[in-house]
Amino acid sequence: MLGMVSQRPIHAVVAKDAETQTVFVVTAYEPDENLWQADFKARKNV
């Protein structure tokens, strides 16, 4: 998932338990602009 916090991009990796409909946050991080396209939705071919 991609979100913006104070105009900074944040990626969150989540998992969903289909049986209970519970969503778990696995990790969240600020993506490296050298590794991601300008919209932070796709990785660059490095």
N, C-alpha and C positions, 0 to 999 in steps of 0.2 A: 504494500500500500504506500502511496505517496501523499504526504501532507505538507503544509507550510506552517511554520511556527516563527513568528516575528520575521517574516519574509525569508526564512531559511528553509531549504528542503529537508524533509525527514522521511526516511524509508522505514517502514515497520513490516516485519515478517510475522505473520499470524497463522494460527491453526484453529480449525473449527471442529468441535465434536459434533458430528451429525446427529447423534442420538439425543444429546441434551441441548443442542443449539448453543453451547458455550463456546466463546471465542477466547483464545489464549494468545497473549503477546509473547512471541518467542524472543525477539530482539528488535531494537530500534537504533538507527544510526543516521548520521549526516553523511550523505553520499559524497564521494570525492569527485569534484567537477572535472578532473583529468580523466576519469574513467566512464563518465556518463554524458550522454547527449545534453544539449542545453536545457531541454525540458525535464531532465532527470527521470525520464520514463524508459529509456533504452540505453544499454551499455554501448560504449564506443568500441569499434573493432581495433583493439590495440595490439 
